[in-house]
Amino acid sequence: MNRIQEQFPLLKEKVHGKPIVYLDNAATAQRPVSVLKAVDDFYRHDNANPHRGVYELAVRATDAFEDARKVVAGFIGVKDAAELIFTRNATEALNLIAYSYGLNFLSEGDGITISIAEHHSNLVPWQHVAGVVGASLDYLYLTDGARISDEEIAAKITEKTKLVSVAHISNVLGVQLPVEKIVKRAHEVGAIVVLDCAQSIPHFPVDVEKLGVDFAVFSGHKMYAPLGIGALWGRRDLLEKMPPFLSGGDMIDSVEEQVTTYAPIPQKFEAGTQDAAGAVGLAAAVKFMQEIGWEKITRIEHELMAYALEGMRQIPHVTILGGDIPANERYGAISFLVEDVHPHDVASILDADGVCIRAGHHCAQPLLHHLDVYATSRISFAVYNTKEDIDAFLESLKKVRGVMGYGA
């Protein structure tokens, strides 16, 4: 663990004169030295505009950008790297699918099905599409045990359903949705499936082709890569029939005064100058994770999850959302409430001890309304977190009610 932690310079910083305990990784993770160096090296040695020049530096920039595409595509089990589109983040990728596929291939009377556990990024675009084309927006609701039942899947994915878009992991509850069952049912009725992997890809292997989905999206910044780089994968036959989301430079084949022909994928969906350094950084993050290995990553994070849950359950007046869900079925995040204390106050009190957590609705207001809460506090783990981090969090959490003037 010391070797892993040493690779993250920011974890050596202090806030309020105290060492940082960073437990907001579901929002964004920190970056290892290898990622920082990869980005720095690109700007120092290879910086030019990819696909725009034939001089040596431009060729190197293009090679670095396209090599990064191959690395990232392979990481999620994609054999055809041209199906991997670089975007700013999962949000932009979901909007690309909504605007380019949803608005053009869904019609009045069609059904769009999502889960109540979606991040707003996988909810608001589908509200827009449904409103424009006249489709219905149907929700898969959770049981009291924070599950989606087989009966709910059968009832909400019907013959009228043309598109299903769900998160792999809930960013609030840390639970995995039954993706395999959803994909099976969706394809039985002829619907396509979009999978939001933003919360799953840092925690366990994601093979989009084995999962059988039609589109998948994720953000790099949750998996140790720079901010502002992410990816969309889609089946070639779908991508080729979709119109561009953005238009302008580098996504064209030819332009005449009145007509334009578009470049093939992936360039058709990568208008303008791309974040080549970000793509290089994303590839470096992939290699960093591969060097650690999934076995070690999952073991470390499951041990942290079990340790944190056990400690939190010992503290009076703390309620864990989805409290009955066992540690080995949770990934990355725990949301909780402290009786009589607003989550923002919880986060501020912990911040005074150098403990960084998230508080609010987590961009998942419909889910919180479904759970009959309006805000929660959330801790979330990464591979560099330790039991000492959890101990610091627990000790600070024990003080919250006292700071607010309540007794034990």
C-alpha positions as CSV (number, residue, x, y, z in Angstrom):
1,M,0.0,0.0,0.0
2,N,2.8,2.4,0.7
3,R,4.1,1.8,-2.8
4,I,0.7,2.6,-4.3
5,Q,0.2,5.7,-2.1
6,E,3.7,7.0,-2.9
7,Q,2.6,7.4,-6.6
8,F,0.0,10.0,-5.7
9,P,1.7,13.4,-4.9
10,L,-1.5,15.1,-3.8
11,L,-2.0,12.7,-1.0
12,K,1.1,14.2,0.6
13,E,-0.6,17.6,0.8
14,K,-2.3,19.0,3.9
15,V,-5.5,20.8,4.5
16,H,-6.2,22.9,7.6
17,G,-2.8,21.8,8.7
18,K,-3.7,18.1,8.6
19,P,-2.9,15.2,6.2
20,I,-5.5,14.7,3.5
21,V,-7.8,11.8,3.8
22,Y,-9.4,11.7,0.4
23,L,-12.7,9.8,0.3
24,D,-14.5,11.4,-2.6
25,N,-13.2,9.1,-5.4
26,A,-16.7,8.5,-6.9
27,A,-16.6,12.2,-7.8
28,T,-13.0,12.2,-9.1
29,A,-9.9,10.2,-8.2
30,Q,-6.4,11.5,-7.8
31,R,-3.7,11.0,-10.4
32,P,-0.5,8.9,-10.1
33,V,2.9,10.1,-11.2
34,S,2.8,8.0,-14.3
35,V,-0.3,9.8,-15.6
36,L,1.1,13.2,-14.7
37,K,4.3,12.4,-16.4
38,A,2.6,11.0,-19.6
39,V,0.6,14.3,-20.0
40,D,3.7,16.4,-19.3
41,D,5.8,14.4,-21.7
42,F,3.2,14.8,-24.5
43,Y,3.3,18.6,-24.1
44,R,7.0,18.7,-23.7
45,H,8.0,16.4,-26.6
46,D,5.0,15.6,-28.9
47,N,2.7,18.5,-28.8
48,A,1.0,19.2,-32.2
49,N,-2.5,18.9,-33.6
50,P,-3.3,15.2,-34.4
51,H,-4.5,14.4,-37.9
52,R,-3.6,17.9,-39.2
53,G,0.0,17.8,-40.4
54,V,2.5,15.6,-42.2
55,Y,5.6,17.0,-40.4
56,E,7.3,14.8,-37.8
57,L,5.9,16.4,-34.7
58,A,2.3,16.2,-36.0
59,V,2.9,12.5,-36.9
60,R,4.1,11.8,-33.4
61,A,1.1,13.6,-31.9
62,T,-1.3,11.6,-34.2
63,D,0.5,8.3,-33.3
64,A,0.3,9.1,-29.6
65,F,-3.5,9.9,-29.8
66,E,-4.3,6.8,-31.9
67,D,-2.1,4.5,-29.7
68,A,-4.0,5.8,-26.7
69,R,-7.3,4.8,-28.5
70,K,-6.0,1.3,-28.9
71,V,-5.0,1.0,-25.3
72,V,-8.3,2.2,-24.0
73,A,-10.4,0.1,-26.4
74,G,-8.5,-3.0,-25.4
75,F,-9.1,-2.2,-21.7
76,I,-12.9,-2.5,-22.2
77,G,-12.7,-5.6,-24.5
78,V,-13.1,-3.8,-27.8
79,K,-11.4,-5.4,-30.8
80,D,-12.1,-2.6,-33.3
81,A,-10.5,0.5,-31.9
82,A,-12.4,2.7,-34.4
83,E,-15.5,2.0,-32.4
84,L,-14.0,4.0,-29.5
85,I,-14.8,7.7,-29.6
86,F,-13.0,10.1,-27.3
87,T,-15.3,12.5,-25.5
88,R,-14.8,15.0,-22.6
89,N,-16.6,12.6,-20.1
90,A,-19.5,10.2,-19.7
91,T,-21.9,13.1,-19.7
92,E,-20.9,14.3,-23.2
93,A,-20.9,10.7,-24.4
94,L,-24.5,10.1,-23.2
95,N,-25.6,13.4,-24.8
96,L,-23.9,12.3,-28.0
97,I,-26.0,9.1,-28.0
98,A,-29.2,10.9,-27.0
99,Y,-28.9,13.6,-29.7
100,S,-27.4,11.5,-32.5
101,Y,-29.2,8.3,-32.0
102,G,-32.2,9.1,-29.8
103,L,-33.5,12.1,-31.7
104,N,-33.0,10.4,-35.1
105,F,-34.1,6.8,-34.5
106,L,-36.7,7.0,-31.8
107,S,-40.3,8.0,-32.6
108,E,-43.6,8.9,-31.1
109,G,-45.0,6.1,-29.0
110,D,-41.6,4.4,-28.5
111,G,-40.5,3.6,-25.0
112,I,-37.2,4.6,-23.3
113,T,-36.4,2.7,-20.1
114,I,-33.9,3.8,-17.5
115,S,-33.6,3.0,-13.8
116,I,-34.5,5.3,-10.9
117,A,-30.9,5.0,-9.8
118,E,-29.5,7.0,-12.7
119,H,-27.1,9.9,-12.4
120,H,-28.7,13.0,-13.9
121,S,-26.3,12.6,-16.9
122,N,-28.2,9.4,-17.8
123,L,-31.6,10.8,-17.1
124,V,-31.9,14.4,-18.3
125,P,-30.8,13.7,-21.9
126,W,-33.5,11.0,-22.1
127,Q,-36.1,13.4,-20.7
128,H,-35.2,15.7,-23.5
129,V,-35.4,13.0,-26.2
130,A,-38.7,11.7,-24.9
131,G,-40.2,15.2,-24.9
132,V,-39.0,16.0,-28.5
133,V,-40.0,12.8,-30.2
134,G,-43.0,11.9,-28.1
135,A,-41.6,8.8,-26.5
136,S,-42.4,7.6,-23.0
137,L,-39.8,7.6,-20.3
138,D,-40.2,4.6,-18.1
139,Y,-38.4,3.8,-14.8
140,L,-37.1,0.6,-13.3
141,Y,-37.7,1.0,-9.6
142,L,-35.7,-0.5,-6.7
143,T,-37.1,-2.9,-4.2
144,D,-36.7,-2.2,-0.5
145,G,-33.4,-4.1,-0.7
146,A,-32.1,-1.7,-3.4
147,R,-32.5,-4.3,-6.1
148,I,-34.3,-4.4,-9.5
149,S,-36.5,-7.4,-9.6
150,D,-37.1,-9.8,-12.5
151,E,-40.7,-8.8,-12.5
152,E,-39.8,-5.1,-12.7
153,I,-37.6,-5.8,-15.7
154,A,-40.3,-7.7,-17.5
155,A,-42.9,-5.0,-16.8
156,K,-40.9,-2.0,-17.8
157,I,-39.0,-3.4,-20.8
158,T,-41.8,-4.2,-23.3
159,E,-42.5,-4.5,-26.9
160,K,-42.7,-0.7,-27.2
161,T,-39.3,-0.3,-25.6
162,K,-36.7,0.8,-28.1
163,L,-33.9,2.0,-25.9
164,V,-32.7,1.1,-22.4
165,S,-30.0,3.1,-20.6
166,V,-28.8,2.2,-17.2
167,A,-25.8,2.6,-14.9
168,H,-23.6,-0.3,-14.2
169,I,-23.1,0.8,-10.6
170,S,-25.2,3.3,-8.6
171,N,-23.1,6.3,-7.6
172,V,-25.2,6.7,-4.5
173,L,-25.7,3.1,-3.3
174,G,-22.6,1.5,-4.8
175,V,-24.7,-1.5,-5.9
176,Q,-24.5,-3.2,-9.3
177,L,-27.6,-3.2,-11.4
178,P,-28.6,-6.6,-13.0
179,V,-27.1,-5.7,-16.4
180,E,-27.1,-9.2,-17.9
181,K,-30.8,-9.6,-17.2
182,I,-31.6,-6.1,-18.5
183,V,-29.6,-6.7,-21.7
184,K,-31.2,-10.1,-22.3
185,R,-34.7,-8.7,-21.9
186,A,-34.0,-5.6,-24.0
187,H,-32.6,-7.6,-26.9
188,E,-35.6,-10.0,-26.7
189,V,-37.9,-7.0,-27.5
190,G,-35.5,-5.5,-30.0
191,A,-34.3,-2.6,-27.9
192,I,-30.7,-1.3,-27.8
193,V,-28.9,-1.0,-24.5
194,V,-26.7,1.9,-23.3
195,L,-24.4,1.2,-20.3
196,D,-23.0,4.0,-18.1
197,C,-19.8,2.5,-16.7
198,A,-18.5,5.7,-15.0
199,Q,-18.8,4.1,-11.6
200,S,-17.9,0.5,-12.5
201,I,-14.7,0.9,-14.6
202,P,-12.4,1.9,-11.7
203,H,-13.5,-1.1,-9.6
204,F,-13.7,-4.2,-11.7
205,P,-13.1,-5.4,-15.2
206,V,-15.6,-4.2,-17.8
207,D,-15.9,-6.1,-21.1
208,V,-18.5,-4.4,-23.2
209,E,-18.7,-7.0,-25.9
210,K,-19.1,-9.8,-23.3
211,L,-21.8,-7.8,-21.6
212,G,-23.6,-7.6,-24.9
213,V,-24.5,-3.9,-24.6
214,D,-24.8,-1.7,-27.7
215,F,-23.2,1.5,-26.3
216,A,-21.0,2.1,-23.3
217,V,-19.6,5.3,-21.8
218,F,-17.2,6.3,-19.0
219,S,-15.1,9.2,-17.7
220,G,-11.4,9.1,-17.3
221,H,-11.2,11.2,-14.2
222,K,-12.8,8.6,-12.0
223,M,-10.1,6.0,-13.0
224,Y,-7.0,8.1,-12.3
225,A,-6.9,9.9,-15.6
226,P,-7.0,13.7,-16.2
227,L,-10.2,15.7,-16.0
228,G,-12.0,16.3,-19.3
229,I,-11.3,13.1,-21.1
230,G,-13.7,10.1,-21.5
231,A,-14.9,7.7,-24.0
232,L,-17.9,6.3,-25.9
233,W,-18.0,2.9,-27.3
234,G,-20.7,1.8,-29.8
235,R,-21.3,-1.0,-32.2
236,R,-20.0,-0.1,-35.6
237,D,-23.3,-0.6,-37.4
238,L,-25.0,1.9,-35.1
239,L,-22.2,4.5,-35.2
240,E,-22.1,4.4,-39.0
241,K,-25.7,5.2,-39.4
242,M,-25.8,8.0,-36.8
243,P,-25.3,11.6,-37.8
244,P,-22.5,13.6,-36.2
245,F,-23.2,15.2,-32.8
246,L,-20.8,18.2,-33.5
247,S,-19.6,19.4,-36.8
248,G,-16.6,21.4,-38.0
249,G,-12.9,20.6,-38.3
250,D,-11.4,17.1,-38.6
251,M,-14.8,15.2,-38.8
252,I,-15.2,15.8,-42.6
253,D,-14.2,13.9,-45.7
254,S,-14.9,16.8,-48.0
255,V,-16.7,20.2,-47.9
256,E,-18.3,22.0,-50.8
257,E,-20.4,25.2,-50.7
258,Q,-23.7,23.4,-50.2
259,V,-22.8,19.9,-49.1
260,T,-20.4,18.0,-46.8
261,T,-19.5,14.4,-46.6
262,Y,-18.3,13.1,-43.2
263,A,-15.2,11.2,-42.2
264,P,-15.5,7.6,-41.1
265,I,-15.7,6.7,-37.5
266,P,-14.2,7.6,-35.1
267,Q,-13.3,10.9,-36.6
268,K,-17.0,11.6,-37.6
269,F,-17.7,12.1,-33.8
270,E,-14.5,13.9,-32.9
271,A,-15.0,17.4,-34.3
272,G,-12.3,20.0,-33.6
273,T,-9.0,19.8,-31.8
274,Q,-9.1,16.9,-29.4
275,D,-7.6,16.6,-25.9
276,A,-4.7,14.5,-27.2
277,A,-2.8,14.9,-23.9
278,G,-5.9,13.8,-22.0
279,A,-6.1,10.7,-24.2
280,V,-2.5,9.9,-23.5
281,G,-3.1,10.4,-19.8
282,L,-6.2,8.1,-20.0
283,A,-4.0,5.4,-21.6
284,A,-1.4,5.9,-18.9
285,A,-4.1,5.4,-16.2
286,V,-5.2,2.2,-17.9
287,K,-1.6,1.0,-17.7
288,F,-1.3,2.0,-14.1
289,M,-4.4,-0.1,-13.2
290,Q,-3.1,-3.0,-15.3
291,E,0.2,-2.9,-13.5
292,I,-1.6,-3.2,-10.1
293,G,-3.9,-5.8,-11.4
294,W,-7.6,-6.4,-10.9
295,E,-7.1,-9.0,-8.2
296,K,-5.3,-6.6,-6.0
297,I,-7.6,-3.7,-6.8
298,T,-10.8,-5.6,-5.9
299,R,-9.2,-7.1,-2.8
300,I,-8.1,-3.8,-1.4
301,E,-11.4,-2.1,-2.1
302,H,-13.6,-4.9,-0.7
303,E,-11.5,-5.0,2.4
304,L,-12.0,-1.2,2.8
305,M,-15.7,-1.5,2.2
306,A,-16.1,-4.2,4.8
307,Y,-13.9,-2.3,7.3
308,A,-15.8,1.0,6.8
309,L,-19.3,-0.6,7.0
310,E,-18.3,-2.4,10.3
311,G,-17.0,0.8,11.8
312,M,-19.9,2.9,10.8
313,R,-22.5,0.4,12.1
314,Q,-20.9,0.9,15.6
315,I,-21.6,4.6,15.7
316,P,-24.9,5.6,17.1
317,H,-27.3,7.8,15.0
318,V,-25.6,6.9,11.7
319,T,-27.9,5.3,9.1
320,I,-26.3,3.7,6.0
321,L,-28.4,3.7,2.8
322,G,-29.1,0.2,1.6
323,G,-27.9,-0.9,5.0
324,D,-28.6,-4.6,4.5
325,I,-26.5,-4.8,1.3
326,P,-23.4,-6.9,2.2
327,A,-19.9,-5.4,1.7
328,N,-19.1,-7.9,-1.1
329,E,-22.0,-6.6,-3.2
330,R,-21.0,-2.9,-2.9
331,Y,-18.6,-1.1,-5.1
332,G,-16.7,2.1,-4.2
333,A,-19.3,4.1,-2.4
334,I,-21.3,4.3,0.9
335,S,-24.0,7.0,1.4
336,F,-25.1,7.7,4.9
337,L,-27.1,10.0,7.2
338,V,-26.3,11.4,10.7
339,E,-29.4,11.9,12.7
340,D,-30.4,15.6,13.1
341,V,-27.3,16.8,11.2
342,H,-27.5,18.1,7.6
343,P,-25.0,16.3,5.3
344,H,-23.4,19.6,4.4
345,D,-22.6,20.1,8.1
346,V,-21.3,16.6,8.3
347,A,-18.9,17.2,5.4
348,S,-17.7,20.6,6.8
349,I,-17.0,19.1,10.2
350,L,-15.0,16.2,8.6
351,D,-13.2,18.7,6.4
352,A,-11.8,20.4,9.5
353,D,-10.0,17.1,10.2
354,G,-8.7,16.9,6.7
355,V,-11.3,14.2,5.7
356,C,-12.7,14.9,2.2
357,I,-16.2,13.4,1.6
358,R,-19.2,14.3,-0.6
359,A,-22.5,15.8,0.6
360,G,-25.7,16.6,-1.3
361,H,-27.9,14.8,-3.8
362,H,-25.0,13.4,-5.8
363,C,-26.7,14.3,-9.1
364,A,-29.3,11.7,-8.4
365,Q,-32.3,13.5,-7.1
366,P,-35.0,11.1,-8.3
367,L,-33.2,8.2,-6.5
368,L,-33.0,10.1,-3.3
369,H,-36.7,11.1,-3.6
370,H,-37.5,7.4,-4.2
371,L,-35.6,6.6,-1.0
372,D,-37.4,9.4,0.9
373,V,-34.3,11.5,1.6
374,Y,-33.1,14.8,0.1
375,A,-29.4,14.7,0.6
376,T,-26.8,12.3,2.1
377,S,-23.1,12.2,2.9
378,R,-21.0,9.8,0.9
379,I,-17.6,8.3,1.2
380,S,-16.0,6.5,-1.8
381,F,-12.8,4.5,-2.1
382,A,-9.9,4.2,-4.5
383,V,-7.0,1.7,-4.6
384,Y,-4.7,4.1,-2.7
385,N,-7.0,4.4,0.3
386,T,-6.1,2.5,3.5
387,K,-7.7,1.3,6.8
388,E,-5.9,4.3,8.4
389,D,-8.0,6.6,6.2
390,I,-11.1,4.8,7.3
391,D,-10.0,5.1,11.0
392,A,-9.5,8.9,10.5
393,F,-12.9,9.2,8.9
394,L,-14.6,7.2,11.7
395,E,-13.0,9.2,14.5
396,S,-14.1,12.4,12.9
397,L,-17.6,11.1,12.2
398,K,-18.0,10.2,15.9
399,K,-17.6,13.9,16.8
400,V,-20.2,15.3,14.4
401,R,-23.2,15.3,16.7
402,G,-21.2,16.7,19.6
403,V,-19.9,19.6,17.4
404,M,-23.5,20.3,16.5
405,G,-24.6,20.4,20.2
406,Y,-26.2,17.0,20.5
407,G,-25.4,14.5,23.1
408,A,-24.2,11.0,22.4
